[in-house]
Amino acid sequence: MKAYQDLSREELLALQAQLVKEYEKAKERGLKLDMSRGKPSIAQLEMAGGFLDVLNSDSPMKAEDGIDVRNYGDMDGIPEAKKLMGDIMGVPAENVIVCGNASLSIMYDTVSRSVTHGVLGSTPWCKLDSVKFLCPVPGYDRHFAITQRFGIEMINVPMTPQGPDMDMVEELVSGDESIKGIWCVPKYSNPQGYTYSAETVRRFAGLRPAAKDFRIYWDNAYAVHHLYADRQDELPEILSLCAEAGNPDMVYEFCSTSKITYAGAGISAVASSKANLDEMRKCLTIQTIGSDKVNQLRHVRYFKDINGINAHMMKHAEWLRPKFEAVLEVLDRELGGLGIGEWTRPNGGYFISFDAMENCAKAIVAKCKEAGMVLTGAGATYPYGKDPRDSNIRIAPSFPTPEDMAMAADLFVLCVKLVSVEKLLAQ
């Protein structure tokens, strides 16, 4: 198949006319498709139907330590829930605090606490002239929204298939005391689906930051979210590596069951050093009487242990894998060799990352919207919503039905072709 850049102007004009006709027909179909966020599908939510039945009015309501989960106590989580969430992250239960339904809330609170009260006795960030965060890009828009909310300056760090550009990370962190953190989605990253290599994790653990209150925000959101039983990425456990490297307090690790049970009614957790967790507990004793222990018990009774989690995630994979493969098949078939786009092929997670020709992403997203398909906004995968190349688009295949997914993929490649031709003609 001939690359678009190799076509003559006459060939491009003829192709444009053909694509415009196809696009007008697509608009006439009156589609209403939503690929804007990585939401579990209805079928995935219904997979956990028995989750609601595991507790009833006759169920024993005591945790392993004898605490009645309907009452006060175990403010930082019941023991069996700590173990379950620790096993998901690969850390001991004593390094875990179990919280509410969203790990994003823990991240927000952790940044907020650092701003108002500092980190382990360091100067509160609100009293500093400059506070900065490193942001691997493309990345997770809600991470960037948190730091932007607190007026923290964000610095782009390019992502590679092995993780963030660690030469850049090491240079910046070691030379600038105002750099206080870095956002990371280390496994099946949002949006590219990359998993940090063992070398990258080792280099993270060995960082020598200029700021003693520098922290790695390790959002392990997709720790068990594999698409294949026989093709699963491995991620080294960073807390123990940091301890070995003399940096025991440098990491906050986060996870949740939001895309395991119910997106709105899961449980979340943070794992870190004893010193970091003790500081969090001081705040929690004032902030809350404790998270929902009934829900924690429900999760443990339903899954029992990490083996139950892993078996359940393979059921999720059975629903998700065909959608991912359908999108990739259409991208390969329709765009392969045309020179107008590149895309990732993840082994897990919830997204495919697509890079269009430079200065085309916004136009592609707009064309899709005009024809009835909503995508994540172009630029959302970069701090301040500004993709310097206007190239990256996050594809979220999880929520649509398989039939809608096929229509969405066809419409997406049509818009990519049309916008790419228009760009080449304008040059």
C-alpha positions as CSV (number, residue, x, y, z in Angstrom):
1,M,0.0,0.0,0.0
2,K,1.4,3.4,-1.0
3,A,2.3,5.9,1.7
4,Y,0.2,9.0,1.5
5,Q,3.4,11.1,1.4
6,D,4.3,9.4,-1.8
7,L,1.0,10.3,-3.6
8,S,0.9,13.0,-6.2
9,R,-1.3,16.0,-5.7
10,E,-3.8,14.6,-8.2
11,E,-3.9,11.3,-6.4
12,L,-4.4,13.1,-3.1
13,L,-7.3,15.2,-4.5
14,A,-9.0,12.0,-5.9
15,L,-8.5,10.3,-2.6
16,Q,-9.9,13.3,-0.7
17,A,-13.1,13.3,-2.9
18,Q,-13.6,9.6,-2.2
19,L,-13.1,10.0,1.6
20,V,-15.4,13.0,1.8
21,K,-18.2,10.9,0.2
22,E,-17.6,8.1,2.7
23,Y,-17.5,10.6,5.6
24,E,-20.8,12.2,4.6
25,K,-22.4,8.7,4.5
26,A,-21.0,8.0,8.0
27,K,-22.6,11.2,9.3
28,E,-26.0,10.2,7.9
29,R,-25.9,7.0,10.0
30,G,-26.6,9.1,13.2
31,L,-24.1,7.2,15.3
32,K,-23.8,7.8,19.1
33,L,-20.6,6.2,20.2
34,D,-18.6,7.0,23.3
35,M,-14.9,6.0,23.5
36,S,-14.0,9.0,25.7
37,R,-13.0,7.1,29.0
38,G,-11.8,3.7,30.0
39,K,-15.0,2.6,31.6
40,P,-15.8,-1.1,32.2
41,S,-18.7,-2.3,30.0
42,I,-22.0,-3.3,31.4
43,A,-21.1,-6.9,30.7
44,Q,-18.0,-6.5,32.8
45,L,-19.9,-5.0,35.7
46,E,-22.5,-7.8,35.6
47,M,-19.7,-10.4,35.9
48,A,-19.4,-9.5,39.5
49,G,-23.1,-10.0,40.2
50,G,-22.4,-12.4,43.1
51,F,-20.3,-9.8,44.7
52,L,-23.5,-8.2,46.1
53,D,-24.8,-11.4,47.5
54,V,-21.7,-12.5,49.4
55,L,-22.9,-10.5,52.5
56,N,-26.5,-10.5,53.8
57,S,-28.2,-9.8,57.1
58,D,-27.2,-13.3,58.4
59,S,-23.5,-13.0,57.5
60,P,-20.8,-12.9,60.2
61,M,-19.7,-9.3,60.2
62,K,-16.4,-9.6,62.1
63,A,-12.9,-9.1,60.6
64,E,-10.0,-11.5,61.3
65,D,-9.0,-9.3,64.3
66,G,-12.5,-9.5,65.8
67,I,-13.6,-5.9,64.9
68,D,-17.2,-5.6,63.9
69,V,-17.0,-4.1,60.4
70,R,-20.3,-2.2,61.0
71,N,-18.7,-0.2,63.8
72,Y,-15.7,2.0,64.5
73,G,-12.2,0.4,64.4
74,D,-9.5,-0.6,62.0
75,M,-9.3,2.9,60.6
76,D,-6.7,2.0,58.1
77,G,-8.4,-1.2,56.9
78,I,-9.3,-4.6,58.1
79,P,-6.3,-7.1,58.1
80,E,-7.6,-9.4,55.4
81,A,-8.3,-6.4,53.1
82,K,-4.8,-5.1,53.6
83,K,-3.4,-8.5,52.7
84,L,-5.6,-8.7,49.5
85,M,-4.6,-5.3,48.3
86,G,-1.0,-5.9,49.3
87,D,-1.0,-9.0,47.2
88,I,-2.3,-7.1,44.2
89,M,0.7,-4.8,44.5
90,G,3.1,-7.4,45.7
91,V,3.9,-5.8,49.1
92,P,3.4,-7.0,52.7
93,A,0.1,-6.1,54.4
94,E,1.9,-4.0,57.0
95,N,2.9,-1.6,54.2
96,V,-0.8,-1.0,53.2
97,I,-3.6,1.3,54.2
98,V,-7.0,0.5,52.7
99,C,-9.2,3.5,51.8
100,G,-12.4,4.3,50.0
101,N,-13.6,3.6,46.5
102,A,-11.0,5.6,44.5
103,S,-7.2,5.7,44.5
104,L,-7.4,9.1,42.9
105,S,-8.8,10.4,46.1
106,I,-5.7,9.1,48.0
107,M,-3.4,10.8,45.4
108,Y,-5.3,14.1,45.7
109,D,-5.1,13.9,49.5
110,T,-1.4,13.1,49.5
111,V,-0.6,16.0,47.3
112,S,-2.9,18.3,49.3
113,R,-1.3,17.2,52.6
114,S,2.2,17.9,51.1
115,V,1.1,21.4,50.1
116,T,-0.4,22.3,53.5
117,H,1.8,20.3,55.9
118,G,4.8,19.1,54.1
119,V,6.4,15.6,53.9
120,L,7.9,14.1,57.0
121,G,8.9,17.4,58.5
122,S,9.9,19.2,55.3
123,T,8.7,22.7,54.5
124,P,5.0,22.7,53.4
125,W,5.0,23.2,49.6
126,C,2.7,26.2,50.0
127,K,5.5,28.1,51.7
128,L,8.0,27.4,48.8
129,D,8.5,29.8,45.9
130,S,8.5,26.9,43.3
131,V,7.2,23.4,43.3
132,K,7.5,21.1,40.2
133,F,6.4,17.6,39.2
134,L,7.7,15.5,36.4
135,C,5.0,14.1,34.1
136,P,5.8,11.2,31.7
137,V,3.9,12.0,28.5
138,P,1.6,11.0,27.1
139,G,0.0,10.2,30.4
140,Y,-3.1,10.2,32.6
141,D,-5.1,13.4,32.5
142,R,-6.4,13.2,36.0
143,H,-2.9,13.1,37.4
144,F,-2.1,16.3,35.6
145,A,-5.4,17.8,36.8
146,I,-4.4,17.3,40.5
147,T,-1.0,19.0,40.2
148,Q,-2.5,21.8,38.1
149,R,-5.2,22.3,40.8
150,F,-2.5,23.1,43.3
151,G,-0.5,25.3,41.0
152,I,2.4,22.9,40.7
153,E,4.5,23.4,37.6
154,M,4.5,20.3,35.4
155,I,7.5,19.2,33.3
156,N,7.1,16.8,30.4
157,V,9.2,13.7,30.3
158,P,9.0,11.6,27.1
159,M,7.8,8.0,27.5
160,T,9.6,5.1,25.8
161,P,8.5,1.4,25.6
162,Q,10.7,0.9,28.6
163,G,9.2,3.7,30.6
164,P,10.1,7.4,31.1
165,D,13.3,8.8,29.7
166,M,15.4,7.9,32.8
167,D,18.4,10.0,31.7
168,M,16.2,13.0,31.8
169,V,14.5,12.0,35.1
170,E,17.8,11.4,36.8
171,E,19.3,14.7,35.6
172,L,16.3,16.8,36.6
173,V,15.6,15.2,40.0
174,S,19.3,15.3,41.1
175,G,19.7,18.9,40.1
176,D,16.6,20.7,41.1
177,E,15.4,20.8,44.7
178,S,12.0,22.3,43.6
179,I,11.1,19.0,41.9
180,K,9.0,17.2,44.5
181,G,7.5,14.3,42.6
182,I,6.8,12.3,39.4
183,W,3.6,10.7,38.2
184,C,3.9,7.1,37.1
185,V,1.5,4.4,35.7
186,P,4.2,1.7,35.7
187,K,2.2,-1.2,34.3
188,Y,0.1,-1.1,31.1
189,S,0.5,2.7,31.2
190,N,-2.3,5.1,30.4
191,P,-2.5,5.6,27.4
192,Q,0.3,3.6,25.7
193,G,0.0,0.3,27.6
194,Y,3.7,0.2,28.3
195,T,5.2,-1.6,31.3
196,Y,8.4,-0.2,32.9
197,S,11.4,-2.4,32.3
198,A,13.3,-3.9,35.2
199,E,16.2,-1.5,34.4
200,T,13.8,1.5,34.6
201,V,12.4,0.4,38.0
202,R,15.9,-0.2,39.3
203,R,16.9,3.3,38.2
204,F,13.8,4.8,39.9
205,A,14.7,3.1,43.1
206,G,18.3,4.4,42.9
207,L,17.4,8.1,42.3
208,R,19.3,10.6,44.3
209,P,16.9,13.6,44.4
210,A,18.0,17.0,45.5
211,A,14.8,17.3,47.4
212,K,14.5,15.1,50.5
213,D,10.7,15.3,50.2
214,F,10.7,14.0,46.6
215,R,8.2,11.2,46.1
216,I,7.4,8.8,43.3
217,Y,3.6,8.6,42.8
218,W,3.4,5.0,41.6
219,D,-0.1,4.5,40.4
220,N,-0.3,0.8,39.8
221,A,-3.8,1.0,38.5
222,Y,-3.5,-2.0,36.1
223,A,-1.4,-4.4,38.2
224,V,-3.6,-7.4,37.4
225,H,-5.3,-6.1,34.2
226,H,-3.9,-8.5,31.7
227,L,-5.5,-9.2,28.2
228,Y,-3.8,-12.5,27.8
229,A,-3.3,-15.6,30.0
230,D,0.0,-16.4,28.3
231,R,1.4,-12.9,27.5
232,Q,1.6,-10.9,30.8
233,D,4.0,-8.1,31.5
234,E,6.0,-8.3,34.7
235,L,6.8,-5.3,36.9
236,P,9.5,-5.4,39.6
237,E,8.2,-4.5,43.1
238,I,9.5,-1.0,43.7
239,L,9.1,-0.6,47.5
240,S,11.6,-3.3,48.4
241,L,14.0,-2.0,45.7
242,C,13.9,1.5,47.1
243,A,14.6,0.1,50.6
244,E,17.6,-1.8,49.3
245,A,18.8,1.4,47.5
246,G,18.6,3.4,50.8
247,N,15.4,5.2,49.7
248,P,12.8,3.5,51.9
249,D,10.4,6.5,52.0
250,M,10.6,7.6,48.3
251,V,7.5,5.8,46.9
252,Y,3.7,6.1,47.4
253,E,2.1,3.2,45.5
254,F,-1.6,3.2,44.8
255,C,-4.1,0.7,43.5
256,S,-7.9,0.0,43.5
257,T,-10.5,-2.5,42.5
258,S,-12.4,0.1,40.5
259,K,-12.0,-2.0,37.2
260,I,-12.1,-5.3,39.1
261,T,-15.5,-5.2,40.8
262,Y,-17.5,-2.0,40.4
263,A,-16.0,1.2,39.2
264,G,-18.0,3.3,41.6
265,A,-17.9,0.9,44.6
266,G,-14.5,-0.7,44.8
267,I,-11.8,-0.3,47.4
268,S,-8.5,1.5,47.1
269,A,-5.2,1.3,48.9
270,V,-1.8,3.0,49.3
271,A,1.4,1.2,50.0
272,S,4.5,2.9,51.4
273,S,7.1,2.9,54.1
274,K,6.2,2.8,57.8
275,A,7.2,6.5,58.2
276,N,5.1,7.6,55.3
277,L,2.1,5.6,56.4
278,D,2.4,6.8,60.0
279,E,2.2,10.4,58.7
280,M,-0.9,9.5,56.7
281,R,-2.5,7.9,59.8
282,K,-2.0,11.1,61.7
283,C,-4.1,12.9,59.1
284,L,-6.7,10.1,58.8
285,T,-7.4,10.2,62.6
286,I,-8.7,13.8,62.0
287,Q,-10.1,13.4,58.5
288,T,-12.2,10.3,58.9
289,I,-13.6,7.7,61.2
290,G,-12.5,5.1,58.6
291,S,-13.4,3.8,55.2
292,D,-16.2,1.4,54.4
293,K,-15.1,-1.8,56.2
294,V,-18.3,-3.6,55.1
295,N,-17.2,-3.2,51.5
296,Q,-13.7,-4.3,52.4
297,L,-15.1,-7.5,53.9
298,R,-17.4,-8.0,50.9
299,H,-14.3,-7.9,48.6
300,V,-12.4,-10.4,50.7
301,R,-15.3,-12.8,51.1
302,Y,-16.0,-12.7,47.4
303,F,-12.4,-13.1,46.1
304,K,-10.9,-14.9,49.1
305,D,-7.3,-14.3,48.0
306,I,-5.1,-13.1,45.1
307,N,-5.9,-16.3,43.2
308,G,-9.6,-15.3,43.2
309,I,-8.6,-11.9,41.8
310,N,-6.5,-13.4,39.1
311,A,-9.2,-15.8,38.0
312,H,-11.7,-13.0,37.9
313,M,-9.4,-10.8,35.8
314,M,-9.2,-13.5,33.2
315,K,-13.0,-13.2,32.8
316,H,-12.5,-9.5,32.2
317,A,-9.9,-10.3,29.6
318,E,-12.3,-12.5,27.8
319,W,-14.5,-9.5,27.3
320,L,-11.8,-6.9,26.6
321,R,-9.4,-8.8,24.4
322,P,-11.7,-9.1,21.4
323,K,-12.3,-5.4,21.4
324,F,-8.7,-4.5,21.5
325,E,-7.9,-7.0,18.8
326,A,-10.7,-5.7,16.7
327,V,-9.4,-2.1,16.9
328,L,-5.8,-3.3,16.2
329,E,-7.0,-5.3,13.2
330,V,-8.8,-2.3,11.6
331,L,-5.8,-0.1,12.3
332,D,-3.4,-2.6,10.7
333,R,-5.6,-3.3,7.7
334,E,-6.7,0.3,7.0
335,L,-3.7,2.4,8.1
336,G,-0.7,0.0,7.9
337,G,2.0,1.3,5.5
338,L,0.2,4.6,4.8
339,G,2.6,6.6,6.9
340,I,-0.1,8.6,8.6
341,G,-0.2,7.0,12.1
342,E,1.4,4.8,14.6
343,W,-0.2,2.9,17.5
344,T,0.7,0.7,20.5
345,R,-0.1,-3.0,21.0
346,P,-0.6,-3.4,24.8
347,N,-0.7,-6.7,26.6
348,G,-3.1,-5.2,29.2
349,G,-4.7,-2.1,30.6
350,Y,-7.5,-0.1,29.1
351,F,-6.1,1.9,26.3
352,I,-4.4,2.0,22.9
353,S,-2.3,5.1,22.1
354,F,-2.5,6.4,18.6
355,D,-0.1,9.0,17.2
356,A,-1.3,10.8,14.1
357,M,0.7,13.1,11.8
358,E,1.8,16.3,13.5
359,N,-1.0,18.9,14.0
360,C,-3.7,16.4,13.2
361,A,-5.1,15.1,16.5
362,K,-7.5,17.9,17.2
363,A,-8.9,17.8,13.7
364,I,-9.4,14.0,13.9
365,V,-11.2,14.2,17.2
366,A,-13.4,16.9,15.9
367,K,-14.2,15.0,12.7
368,C,-15.1,11.9,14.8
369,K,-17.4,14.0,17.1
370,E,-19.2,15.6,14.1
371,A,-19.9,12.0,12.8
372,G,-21.3,10.9,16.2
373,M,-18.3,9.5,18.1
374,V,-16.8,11.1,21.2
375,L,-13.1,10.5,22.0
376,T,-10.9,11.8,24.8
377,G,-10.1,15.3,23.9
378,A,-6.9,15.8,21.9
379,G,-4.2,17.1,24.2
380,A,-5.7,15.5,27.3
381,T,-2.8,13.1,27.7
382,Y,-0.4,16.1,28.2
383,P,-0.2,18.6,31.1
384,Y,-2.3,21.7,30.7
385,G,-4.1,19.9,27.8
386,K,-1.3,20.9,25.4
387,D,0.2,18.2,23.2
388,P,3.2,20.1,21.6
389,R,2.9,18.0,18.4
390,D,-1.0,17.8,18.4
391,S,-0.5,14.1,17.6
392,N,-1.6,11.8,20.4
393,I,-5.1,10.3,20.7
394,R,-6.2,7.9,23.4
395,I,-8.4,5.1,22.2
396,A,-10.6,3.5,24.9
397,P,-12.1,0.2,23.6
398,S,-13.7,-1.1,26.8
399,F,-17.1,0.5,27.1
400,P,-18.8,0.1,23.6
401,T,-20.4,-3.2,22.6
402,P,-18.5,-5.3,20.1
403,E,-20.8,-4.1,17.3
404,D,-20.3,-0.4,18.3
405,M,-16.6,-1.0,18.6
406,A,-16.4,-2.2,15.0
407,M,-18.3,0.9,13.8
408,A,-16.1,3.2,15.9
409,A,-12.9,1.7,14.6
410,D,-14.1,2.1,11.0
411,L,-15.1,5.7,11.6
412,F,-11.9,6.5,13.4
413,V,-9.6,5.3,10.5
414,L,-11.8,7.2,8.0
415,C,-11.3,10.4,9.9
416,V,-7.6,9.8,10.2
417,K,-7.3,9.3,6.5
418,L,-9.4,12.4,5.7
419,V,-7.5,14.7,8.0
420,S,-4.2,13.4,6.9
421,V,-5.0,14.0,3.2
422,E,-6.2,17.5,4.0
423,K,-2.9,18.2,5.9
424,L,-0.8,17.0,3.0
425,L,-2.8,19.0,0.5
426,A,-2.3,22.1,2.6
427,Q,1.4,21.8,2.7
